[in-house]
Amino acid sequence: MTRVAVVDDQEMVRTGLRMVLDAEPSMEVVGEAGDGAGAVSLADRERPDVVLMDIRMPGMDGLEATRRITAAHPEVAVLVLTTFDLDEYVYAALRAGAAGFLLKDAPADDLVHAIAVVARGDALLAPSVTKRLMAEFAARPDASSVSLDGVTDREVEVLRLVARGMSNAEIAEQLFVAETTVKTHVSRLLMKLGVRDRVQLVVAAYEAGLVHPTP
């Protein structure tokens, strides 16, 4: 059973999300919150598997709440719910430790799938959304620089493919290696770059200049 907390400042949104999740026998809504402070308290109290997190909320926003929750409870996955006009906030949320993000107008099936993905410890990398976000911020002149010192040429190659939204199996096929070899490269990249998951590897790849916006 996946235990889910729902955080959004709009009651109608929370109600809609709860209705979707209540219809899933494998998921249970353990609580709701209407702002970031409430989200942090809820996470402390219930220790959900997944927090569905809005960004713009009164008082403490979802970005700060994400940062506090992931710092205090690394086992709790935060799935950010957003719209395209919040791109910058989403990017910052990924850096704060969010496991992924989903558009608020996504179909119910996509929401359920996204929760299942982050609940099992994976990152949600929907290429159609991720590439658009990362390309926008990679083009910014004030993007942070990421050092690739100690990263091997093959690991750089794997990092580029991860940033393109490819799975381990797809990368293995592309590079003509075993999937277990790709998993080893990904694990080493996480350690060397000091990031917690695949989403932050994508951020690091763009900030390091390994992937550039496509016209």
C-alpha positions in Angstrom: 0.0 0.0 0.0 1.5 3.4 -1.1 0.7 6.1 1.5 0.2 9.5 -0.1 -0.1 13.0 1.3 -1.8 15.7 -0.8 -0.7 19.3 -0.6 -2.4 22.1 -2.5 -3.9 25.4 -1.4 -7.0 24.8 -3.4 -9.5 22.6 -1.7 -11.1 21.6 -5.0 -7.8 20.4 -6.3 -7.1 18.4 -3.1 -10.6 16.8 -3.4 -10.1 15.8 -7.0 -6.7 14.3 -6.2 -8.2 12.4 -3.3 -11.0 11.0 -5.5 -8.5 9.7 -8.0 -6.3 8.1 -5.3 -9.2 6.7 -3.3 -10.2 4.7 -6.4 -6.8 3.0 -6.4 -6.7 -0.1 -4.2 -3.0 0.1 -3.9 -2.9 3.7 -2.6 -4.1 5.4 0.5 -4.4 9.2 1.2 -3.0 9.7 4.7 -3.6 13.4 5.0 -4.0 16.8 3.3 -2.4 20.2 3.7 -3.1 23.6 2.3 0.3 25.2 2.7 4.0 24.3 3.0 4.1 24.5 6.8 1.2 22.1 6.9 3.0 19.8 4.5 6.1 19.7 6.7 4.0 18.9 9.8 2.1 16.2 7.9 5.3 14.6 6.6 6.7 14.6 10.1 3.6 13.0 11.6 2.6 10.5 8.9 5.9 9.7 7.1 4.0 9.1 3.8 5.7 7.3 0.9 4.9 10.1 -1.5 3.9 13.8 -1.1 2.0 15.4 -3.9 3.3 19.0 -3.7 1.9 22.2 -5.1 4.5 25.1 -5.5 2.7 28.4 -5.1 1.0 28.5 -1.7 0.5 31.1 1.0 3.1 31.3 3.7 5.7 28.6 3.2 5.7 27.6 -0.4 6.1 24.2 -1.9 9.8 24.8 -2.7 10.8 25.4 0.9 8.5 22.6 2.1 10.2 20.2 -0.4 13.6 21.2 0.8 12.7 20.6 4.5 10.9 17.3 3.9 13.6 15.8 1.8 16.3 16.9 4.2 14.4 15.5 7.3 13.0 12.4 5.6 15.1 11.3 2.6 12.8 8.2 2.3 9.8 10.4 1.5 9.5 11.1 -2.2 8.1 14.5 -3.2 6.2 14.7 -6.5 5.7 18.3 -7.6 2.4 19.2 -9.4 2.8 22.1 -11.7 1.9 24.1 -14.8 4.3 25.3 -17.4 4.1 28.9 -16.1 5.9 27.7 -13.0 9.0 26.3 -14.8 11.5 28.2 -12.7 9.9 27.0 -9.5 9.9 23.4 -10.7 13.6 23.6 -11.6 14.4 24.9 -8.1 12.2 22.1 -6.6 14.2 19.5 -8.4 17.4 21.0 -7.0 15.7 20.9 -3.5 15.3 17.2 -3.7 12.0 16.6 -5.5 11.8 13.1 -7.1 10.0 14.5 -10.1 7.1 16.6 -11.4 3.8 16.2 -13.2 1.5 18.7 -14.9 -1.7 19.4 -13.1 -3.8 18.7 -16.1 -2.3 15.2 -16.6 -4.7 12.3 -16.9 -5.5 10.3 -13.8 -3.6 7.3 -15.1 -0.5 9.4 -15.4 -0.8 10.6 -11.9 -1.2 7.1 -10.5 1.8 5.9 -12.6 3.9 8.8 -11.4 3.2 8.1 -7.8 4.1 4.4 -8.3 7.4 5.4 -10.0 8.6 7.7 -7.3 7.3 5.5 -4.5 9.6 2.7 -5.6 12.6 5.1 -5.5 12.9 6.0 -9.1 12.8 9.5 -10.5 10.0 10.7 -12.8 11.6 11.9 -16.0 8.9 12.5 -18.6 11.1 13.6 -21.6 8.5 15.8 -23.1 8.4 18.0 -20.0 11.9 17.5 -18.6 13.7 18.4 -21.8 11.7 21.6 -22.1 12.4 22.7 -18.6 16.1 21.8 -18.6 16.7 23.4 -22.0 15.2 26.7 -20.7 17.5 26.8 -17.7 20.6 25.5 -19.4 20.4 28.5 -21.6 20.5 30.9 -18.7 23.9 32.6 -18.3 23.7 32.4 -14.5 23.3 28.6 -14.4 25.6 27.0 -11.8 28.6 25.2 -13.1 29.1 21.5 -12.2 32.6 20.1 -12.0 33.1 16.8 -13.9 36.5 16.2 -12.3 37.0 12.5 -11.7 34.1 11.5 -14.0 35.3 9.1 -16.8 34.6 9.6 -20.5 32.1 6.6 -20.4 30.4 8.1 -17.4 30.0 11.4 -19.2 28.5 9.5 -22.1 26.0 7.8 -19.8 25.2 11.1 -18.1 24.3 12.7 -21.5 21.9 9.8 -22.3 20.3 10.0 -18.8 19.7 13.7 -19.5 18.0 12.8 -22.7 15.4 10.9 -20.7 16.7 7.4 -21.6 16.2 4.4 -19.3 19.0 2.1 -18.2 17.8 -0.5 -20.8 17.8 2.1 -23.6 21.3 3.4 -22.6 22.6 -0.2 -22.6 21.2 -0.8 -26.1 22.7 2.5 -27.3 26.2 1.8 -25.9 26.2 -2.0 -26.6 26.7 -2.9 -22.9 24.9 -4.8 -20.2 22.1 -3.0 -18.3 23.9 -3.9 -15.1 27.0 -2.0 -16.4 24.8 1.1 -17.0 23.4 0.8 -13.4 26.9 0.8 -12.1 27.8 3.9 -14.1 24.7 5.7 -12.8 25.5 4.7 -9.2 29.0 6.1 -9.6 27.7 9.3 -11.2 25.4 9.8 -8.2 28.3 9.4 -5.8 30.8 11.5 -7.8 28.4 14.4 -8.5 26.9 14.3 -5.0 23.3 14.1 -6.1 20.5 11.9 -4.7 18.7 10.6 -7.8 18.2 10.5 -11.5 16.3 13.8 -11.7 19.2 15.7 -10.2 21.6 13.9 -12.6 19.6 15.5 -15.4 20.0 18.9 -13.7 23.7 18.4 -13.3 24.1 17.4 -16.9 22.5 20.5 -18.2 24.4 22.7 -15.7 27.7 21.1 -16.8 26.9 22.0 -20.4 26.7 18.4 -21.6 23.3 18.9 -23.2 22.2 21.9 -25.0 18.8 23.2 -26.0 17.5 22.0 -29.3 16.2 24.5 -31.8 
